[in-house]
């Protein structure tokens, strides 16, 4: 992993690369997956996205980071990180007044 700090870090292992690749994102990342016989004869299979939002309460510093993984717009996994305790919270979610991650 790189020395840079990102809330989301993605490792890619693929037959297309001789070595694994990786990259970090700060707020949102999206991948569109196509399947078929070639680049010109392929069809959209899925859209995979991950988002990170910081939550704060009582006008203090952000206390939580909420991570949301979606496939084709449907939430498949959600996780919350407590930035003060520096640990993941067990399946904790908060109401989203901003319209979704």
N, C-alpha and C positions, 0 to 999 in steps of 0.2 A: 504494500500500500504506500501511497505517496505521503509525504510529510504534511500535506495540506489537510485542513479540517473541514469536512462536509458532513451535514446531518445524515445524508444518504450516500452510501458507497455501493457501487454495482460492479461485480466481477463477471466477466464474460469468458466462458470456456466453450470453444467452438472448433470444429474441424477446419474452419476457414483461417485460423491463426496457428502458428507453430507454438506460441506461448499464450497463456491467458492474458486478457486485456482487462483494464478496470478504469472506472472514472467516478467522480463524485458530483453530486448535485446539491443545490441549496434549497430550492423550493418545490420544483416539479420536474418530472421527466416522463416522457411518453415514447413508447415503441409501437410501431405498426408492423404486424407480422403478415407476410404474404406467402401463399403456398401455390405450387403449380409446377410446371416443367422448366421454366426459365424466367429471367427478369421481365421479358416482354409478354410472357404467357403465365401470369400469376394473378391470384385473386386474394383479396383481403380476407384474412383468417381471424385476426384478433387485434385489438388495441389494448396494450398493457400500460397502465400509468401508475406512478407513485407520487404522492404529494406529502409535504411536510409543512405543518402550520404550528406556529408558536402561540401558546395560550398564556394569558396573564389574567390575574384576578386582583381586584382592589387597586388598580393603577400601579402595581409594583412591577419589578422586572419580570420578564417571562418566566413562568414556573414549569410549564409543560411543553413538550413537543409531541404533536399527534401525527402519526404516520398512517397513511391510508393507501392500500393497494387495490386497484380496480382492474377488472378484465371486462372489456366491452361496456364500460360505464357502471358496472355492478361492483359494489364493495365486496371483496373476497377476504380481506384481512385488515384489521385495524389494531394499532398498538400505540401506547402512550408512554413517553419517557419523562420521568421526573428529573428536571435539570438541577434541582437543589440536592436531592438524594443521590443523583447519578445512577439511577436504576430504572428498569422497565416496570411499568405498573401492569398488574394482571387484568387484561381485557377491559381496561377502564376507558370509557368514552365520555365526551362532553358534548352538550348541545352545541350545534354549529349555527350561529346566527348569521354567518356570511354566505350561506348557500352551498356548502359542501366543499370538501377538500379537492 
